[in-house]
């Protein structure tokens, strides 16, 4: 396992809040899955700090980046998706209590790994054994 996660790797994701933007707006970013959520990893560029004329430190960087996060309890179903509006690759559809989340894996083999891992984590959650999985992942 890629501890401290059950699974990690790259998926192509739309900008936050826009399910079907143009293909050029989708970005390949890192994701990880643990007992709590599927979470997008947002790399914050190095913070730019400068001193004003008065000597105070001024933050010139943008650290207010939002990430895609799907909480395990919110998942209704996960499935492969061959939706033609998705960018090229292996489509993943996660139905949640607040709507659908679409992501794209690099290959169908990679997608199978994500589907298996998501289904496993959800099954463990549904059986009330999340704390056991957390203990396994933490060691």
HELIX and SHEET records of a PDB file:
HELIX    1   1 UNK A   23  UNK A   25  5                                   3    
HELIX    2   2 UNK A   72  UNK A   74  5                                   3    
HELIX    3   3 UNK A  108  UNK A  126  1                                  19    
HELIX    4   4 UNK A  130  UNK A  138  1                                   9    
SHEET    1   A 7 UNK A  69  UNK A  71  0                                        
SHEET    2   A 7 UNK A  37  UNK A  40 -1                                        
SHEET    3   A 7 UNK A  27  UNK A  33 -1                                        
SHEET    4   A 7 UNK A   7  UNK A  13 -1                                        
SHEET    5   A 7 UNK A  99  UNK A 105 -1                                        
SHEET    6   A 7 UNK A  90  UNK A  96 -1                                        
SHEET    7   A 7 UNK A  75  UNK A  81 -1                                        
SHEET    1   B 2 UNK A  49  UNK A  51  0                                        
SHEET    2   B 2 UNK A  57  UNK A  59 -1                                        
END                                                                             
